[in-house]
Amino acid sequence: MSIVYYQGERIHFRPIEPNDEPKLRQWINDPRIWSTLSHRPPTNVCREREWIDNLGKDDKHYNFGIVVSEDDRLIGSCGLHLGKPHARRAGFGIMIGDVDAQNQGYGSEAVQLAVRFGFEEINLNRIELSVLGGNDRAMRCYEKAGFVREGCRRQQTYRHGKFIDVYVYGILRDEWEVAQRDRAQLEPASC
Ligand SMILES: CC(C)(COP(=O)(O)OP(=O)(O)OC[C@H]1O[C@@H](n2cnc3c(N)ncnc32)[C@H](O)[C@@H]1OP(=O)(O)O)[C@@H](O)C(=O)NCCC(=O)NCCS
């Protein structure tokens, strides 16, 4: 039976399992994926297994498999990475690794679901992330979820033969709660 850790509308989150390793390794070594993320060397089977083995060993990392609920298909992963406890802050990262599943709204839903989880379930106050200049699709997803562009680290990294900017985004719990209330008021009342 499949596990549903946190249910969204069309997708849900579940734990990442050892038998997900081949898919994850294929995705993370795909230039269409790794070139959008922070630098990492090629990932072999040992490294990927080690990463999976270490999941859940501390309570600082909430890593989720992103699954299309309709057909129980794993299409990517995302994670909230907690900072110092007093700050109630986490970094966020995501990949819809199955490129055939991109551009269908799943990434946007996963970002919004992770933000909901962060504020409603683990009592975060702030979620933050960084995105490489040129990744307009990711920025659109984050902005739709309520993330605000807070700054630009100029020429922070190097891709495709040139230095590129990296943008910093954040969302605060207060902002998110206001957006939820506004959305609820716009929805037609059910009888
Ligand atoms: C970025 C990512 C999470 C987005 O998820 P997705 O499921 O592909 O995207 P969605 O279908 O949910 O939404 C894409 C949105 O961006 C828009 N978009 C798509 N391509 C775009 C582009 N080139 N420029 C601007 N907007 C674009 C879409 O129109 C859509 O917005 P809309 O709902 O207002 O129409 C996913 O593509 C991915 O994992 N990519 C590779 C890894 C990556 O970039 N991770 C993020 C690193 S910061």
The ligand as a Tripos MOL2 file, in Angstrom:
@<TRIPOS>MOLECULE
LIG
   48    50     1     0     0
SMALL
NO_CHARGES

@<TRIPOS>ATOM
      1 C1         11.0800   24.7510  -11.2880 C.3       1 LIG1
      2 C2         10.0820   23.6160  -11.1510 C.3       1 LIG1
      3 C3          9.9950   23.1740   -9.6890 C.3       1 LIG1
      4 C4          8.7070   24.1380  -11.5860 C.3       1 LIG1
      5 O1          7.7830   23.1020  -11.5070 O.3       1 LIG1
      6 P1          6.8330   22.7850  -12.7690 P.3       1 LIG1
      7 O2          5.8850   21.7480  -12.3520 O.co2     1 LIG1
      8 O3          7.6850   22.4970  -13.9540 O.co2     1 LIG1
      9 O4          6.1240   24.1970  -13.0120 O.3       1 LIG1
     10 P2          4.5790   24.5570  -12.9390 P.3       1 LIG1
     11 O5          3.8880   23.9090  -14.0850 O.co2     1 LIG1
     12 O6          4.0430   24.2850  -11.5840 O.co2     1 LIG1
     13 O7          4.5730   26.1440  -13.0840 O.3       1 LIG1
     14 C5          5.3810   26.7880  -13.9540 C.3       1 LIG1
     15 C6          4.9420   28.2440  -13.9990 C.3       1 LIG1
     16 O8          6.0070   28.9530  -14.5980 O.3       1 LIG1
     17 C7          5.5750   29.4350  -15.8510 C.3       1 LIG1
     18 N1          6.6870   29.2230  -16.7660 N.ar      1 LIG1
     19 C8          7.0640   28.1080  -17.4130 C.ar      1 LIG1
     20 N2          8.1630   28.3620  -18.1450 N.ar      1 LIG1
     21 C9          8.4820   29.6520  -17.9190 C.ar      1 LIG1
     22 C10         9.5030   30.5020  -18.3850 C.ar      1 LIG1
     23 N3         10.4450   30.0540  -19.2110 N.pl3     1 LIG1
     24 N4          9.5020   31.7870  -17.9600 N.ar      1 LIG1
     25 C11         8.5620   32.2470  -17.1150 C.ar      1 LIG1
     26 N5          7.5620   31.4880  -16.6500 N.ar      1 LIG1
     27 C12         7.5250   30.2070  -17.0450 C.ar      1 LIG1
     28 C13         4.3460   28.6220  -16.2230 C.3       1 LIG1
     29 O9          3.5120   29.3410  -17.1160 O.3       1 LIG1
     30 C14         3.7230   28.4340  -14.8530 C.3       1 LIG1
     31 O10         3.0950   29.6150  -14.4030 O.3       1 LIG1
     32 P3          1.4800   29.7710  -14.4600 P.3       1 LIG1
     33 O11         0.9240   28.7120  -13.5700 O.co2     1 LIG1
     34 O12         1.2030   31.1370  -13.9760 O.co2     1 LIG1
     35 O13         1.0780   29.5630  -15.8960 O.co2     1 LIG1
     36 C15        10.4530   22.3960  -12.0480 C.3       1 LIG1
     37 O14        10.3500   22.7630  -13.4030 O.3       1 LIG1
     38 C16        11.8510   21.8640  -11.7700 C.2       1 LIG1
     39 O15        12.0180   21.1370  -10.8140 O.2       1 LIG1
     40 N6         12.8360   22.2100  -12.6190 N.am      1 LIG1
     41 C17        14.1870   21.6760  -12.5160 C.3       1 LIG1
     42 C18        14.8350   21.9270  -11.1660 C.3       1 LIG1
     43 C19        14.6730   23.3540  -10.6940 C.2       1 LIG1
     44 O16        14.7230   24.3060  -11.4570 O.2       1 LIG1
     45 N7         14.4770   23.4850   -9.3700 N.am      1 LIG1
     46 C20        14.3580   24.7870   -8.7320 C.3       1 LIG1
     47 C21        15.7020   25.2890   -8.4010 C.3       1 LIG1
     48 S1         15.6060   26.8860   -7.5700 S.3       1 LIG1
@<TRIPOS>BOND
     1     1     2 1
     2     2     3 1
     3     2     4 1
     4     2    36 1
     5     4     5 1
     6     5     6 1
     7     6     7 2
     8     6     8 1
     9     6     9 1
    10     9    10 1
    11    10    11 2
    12    10    12 1
    13    10    13 1
    14    13    14 1
    15    14    15 1
    16    15    16 1
    17    15    30 1
    18    16    17 1
    19    17    18 1
    20    17    28 1
    21    18    19 ar
    22    18    27 ar
    23    19    20 ar
    24    20    21 ar
    25    21    22 ar
    26    21    27 ar
    27    22    23 1
    28    22    24 ar
    29    24    25 ar
    30    25    26 ar
    31    26    27 ar
    32    28    29 1
    33    28    30 1
    34    30    31 1
    35    31    32 1
    36    32    33 2
    37    32    34 1
    38    32    35 1
    39    36    37 1
    40    36    38 1
    41    38    39 2
    42    38    40 1
    43    40    41 1
    44    41    42 1
    45    42    43 1
    46    43    44 2
    47    43    45 1
    48    45    46 1
    49    46    47 1
    50    47    48 1
@<TRIPOS>SUBSTRUCTURE
     1 LIG1         1 GROUP 0 **** ****
